[in-house]
Amino acid sequence: MLTVLFADRIENWPAYEPALTTALAEAGIDAKLVLPPADPATVDYIVYSPRGPVQDFTAYTRAKAVLNLWAGVERVVGNPTLTQPLCRMVDEGLERGMVEWVTGHALRAHLNIDFFLSHQDGVWRQEGNVPPLARDRSVVVLGLGALGGACAQTLAGLGFQVTGWSRTQKTLPGVTCLSGAEGLRAALSRAEILVTVLPNTPETTDLLNTETLALLPKGAVILNPGRGNLIDDDALLAALDAGQIGHATLDVFRVEPLPPEHPYWAHPKVTVTPHIAAETRPASAARVIAENIRRFEAGEVPLHLVDRSRGY
Ligand SMILES: NC(=O)c1ccc[n+]([C@@H]2O[C@H](COP(=O)([O-])OP(=O)(O)OC[C@H]3O[C@@H](n4cnc5c(N)ncnc54)[C@H](OP(=O)(O)O)[C@@H]3O)[C@@H](O)[C@H]2O)c1
């Protein structure tokens, strides 16, 4: 019998215990679920989250893998005590959440919904306020992985002109795919709505800075559900104040929770959402965990193995 340690916040145990029990049984895995402080030397797999109680893996000498419940791995990938393979979470619940958050906020910007919400004053403002059709609106998605790729395809399905950008060249139906430094410049220069779904790595830090923000069409809208490190905050605030950027809806920040005194909270052109774009859902995540344990036990290639040299 395998021993699987659940090392997320204890508040999440009531939801994950039945989900993992069911998923492990369905995958045909004979396993016992345990909680910290179970004897580390008995643990075969660690179901991990950066908010959980286990951040030092040294004593887990028998563990065959660390299975992250989060899509992002920046808080664990450089952990010097981590010698086991690390898998990140890619699941249908995360993907649907991200697609819905991005689509909702893209449509909000596209239809100028904020304008009408703040002008319910009896004045009939038809002139100049008919929104263009989606096919006449250019949306750019930076990051075409599990989440960004799904967002790009959904936006393309709604009719938007969608351009995507990633490290390696991709092919996605209905999406103009670019890569490389020139590709980034070309993508930014057409981004009326810019969506950033990149991971936090040294290469992506401050990708949106004074110089790159200046490449966007004047008044562009930014949606960042990726990671806070992607944006130079001072540069964004200056670009918002100058009118270069029309609005930013930000779900992720360099420091979370975003401190109450941070200028984003009070800025009239910023919407803060509290890292809720895409949440891991226990039922679908448990199936991914169970499938990965099955794969490790069978000697098969695991799902969503993190490339630690790339950092994602
Ligand atoms: N706000 C939330 O609630 C929430 C929830 C889940 C995830 N997230 C964030 O979303 C991120 C993306 O998740 P995912 O599952 O889509 O990740 P993923 O499948 O690993 O995709 C990452 C994408 O970013 C691209 N990329 C990475 N580094 C790059 C670089 N230096 N230059 C250009 N492109 C680069 C990758 O390109 P290649 O494919 O060519 O390598 C890939 O297309 C996560 O890392 C996490 O930070 C946020």
The ligand as an SDF file (V2000), in Angstrom:
LIG
                    3D

 48 52  0  0  0  0  0  0  0  0999 V2000
   -4.4670   33.8720  -11.3720 N   0  0  0  0  0  0  0  0  0  0  0  0
   -4.7010   32.5880  -11.1640 C   0  0  0  0  0  0  0  0  0  0  0  0
   -5.6350   32.2280  -10.4630 O   0  0  0  0  0  0  0  0  0  0  0  0
   -3.8050   31.5700  -11.8150 C   0  0  0  0  0  0  0  0  0  0  0  0
   -4.1800   30.2140  -11.7820 C   0  0  0  0  0  0  0  0  0  0  0  0
   -3.4020   29.2960  -12.4340 C   0  0  0  0  0  0  0  0  0  0  0  0
   -2.2450   29.6850  -13.1000 C   0  0  0  0  0  0  0  0  0  0  0  0
   -1.8900   31.0020  -13.1020 N   0  0  0  0  0  0  0  0  0  0  0  0
   -0.6670   31.4160  -13.8090 C   0  0  0  0  0  0  0  0  0  0  0  0
   -0.7790   31.0720  -15.1800 O   0  0  0  0  0  0  0  0  0  0  0  0
    0.5080   30.6310  -15.6180 C   0  0  0  0  0  0  0  0  0  0  0  0
    0.4000   29.8370  -16.8950 C   0  0  0  0  0  0  0  0  0  0  0  0
   -0.1710   28.5670  -16.6250 O   0  0  0  0  0  0  0  0  0  0  0  0
   -0.1800   27.4200  -17.7380 P   0  0  0  0  0  0  0  0  0  0  0  0
   -0.7550   26.2130  -17.1110 O   0  0  0  0  0  0  0  0  0  0  0  0
   -0.7590   27.9280  -18.9990 O   0  0  0  0  0  0  0  0  0  0  0  0
    1.3990   27.2520  -17.9440 O   0  0  0  0  0  0  0  0  0  0  0  0
    2.1660   26.4950  -19.1260 P   0  0  0  0  0  0  0  0  0  0  0  0
    1.3010   25.4650  -19.7330 O   0  0  0  0  0  0  0  0  0  0  0  0
    3.5010   26.1170  -18.5890 O   0  0  0  0  0  0  0  0  0  0  0  0
    2.3360   27.6380  -20.2230 O   0  0  0  0  0  0  0  0  0  0  0  0
    3.2360   28.6930  -20.0800 C   0  0  0  0  0  0  0  0  0  0  0  0
    3.2960   29.4480  -21.3920 C   0  0  0  0  0  0  0  0  0  0  0  0
    4.1730   30.5620  -21.2220 O   0  0  0  0  0  0  0  0  0  0  0  0
    5.1530   30.5270  -22.2440 C   0  0  0  0  0  0  0  0  0  0  0  0
    6.4090   31.0840  -21.7570 N   0  0  0  0  0  0  0  0  0  0  0  0
    7.1010   30.7520  -20.6510 C   0  0  0  0  0  0  0  0  0  0  0  0
    8.2200   31.4860  -20.5400 N   0  0  0  0  0  0  0  0  0  0  0  0
    8.2260   32.2910  -21.6190 C   0  0  0  0  0  0  0  0  0  0  0  0
    9.1210   33.2760  -22.1010 C   0  0  0  0  0  0  0  0  0  0  0  0
   10.2460   33.5720  -21.4390 N   0  0  0  0  0  0  0  0  0  0  0  0
    8.8350   33.9080  -23.2530 N   0  0  0  0  0  0  0  0  0  0  0  0
    7.7080   33.6020  -23.9360 C   0  0  0  0  0  0  0  0  0  0  0  0
    6.8110   32.6870  -23.5430 N   0  0  0  0  0  0  0  0  0  0  0  0
    7.0730   32.0330  -22.4000 C   0  0  0  0  0  0  0  0  0  0  0  0
    5.3210   29.0750  -22.5870 C   0  0  0  0  0  0  0  0  0  0  0  0
    5.9100   28.9540  -23.8600 O   0  0  0  0  0  0  0  0  0  0  0  0
    6.4170   27.5290  -24.4130 P   0  0  0  0  0  0  0  0  0  0  0  0
    5.2100   26.6340  -24.4140 O   0  0  0  0  0  0  0  0  0  0  0  0
    6.8770   27.8370  -25.7800 O   0  0  0  0  0  0  0  0  0  0  0  0
    7.4760   27.0450  -23.4820 O   0  0  0  0  0  0  0  0  0  0  0  0
    3.8650   28.5970  -22.5250 C   0  0  0  0  0  0  0  0  0  0  0  0
    3.2100   28.9040  -23.7300 O   0  0  0  0  0  0  0  0  0  0  0  0
    1.0280   29.8500  -14.4140 C   0  0  0  0  0  0  0  0  0  0  0  0
    2.4370   29.7180  -14.4570 O   0  0  0  0  0  0  0  0  0  0  0  0
    0.5830   30.7130  -13.2730 C   0  0  0  0  0  0  0  0  0  0  0  0
    1.5850   31.6790  -13.0080 O   0  0  0  0  0  0  0  0  0  0  0  0
   -2.6370   31.9410  -12.4720 C   0  0  0  0  0  0  0  0  0  0  0  0
  1  2  1  0
  2  3  2  0
  2  4  1  0
  4  5  1  0
  4 48  2  0
  5  6  2  0
  6  7  1  0
  7  8  2  0
  8  9  1  0
  8 48  1  0
  9 10  1  0
  9 46  1  0
 10 11  1  0
 11 12  1  0
 11 44  1  0
 12 13  1  0
 13 14  1  0
 14 15  2  0
 14 16  1  0
 14 17  1  0
 17 18  1  0
 18 19  2  0
 18 20  1  0
 18 21  1  0
 21 22  1  0
 22 23  1  0
 23 24  1  0
 23 42  1  0
 24 25  1  0
 25 26  1  0
 25 36  1  0
 26 27  1  0
 26 35  1  0
 27 28  2  0
 28 29  1  0
 29 30  1  0
 29 35  2  0
 30 31  1  0
 30 32  2  0
 32 33  1  0
 33 34  2  0
 34 35  1  0
 36 37  1  0
 36 42  1  0
 37 38  1  0
 38 39  2  0
 38 40  1  0
 38 41  1  0
 42 43  1  0
 44 45  1  0
 44 46  1  0
 46 47  1  0
M  CHG  2   8   1  16  -1
M  END
$$$$
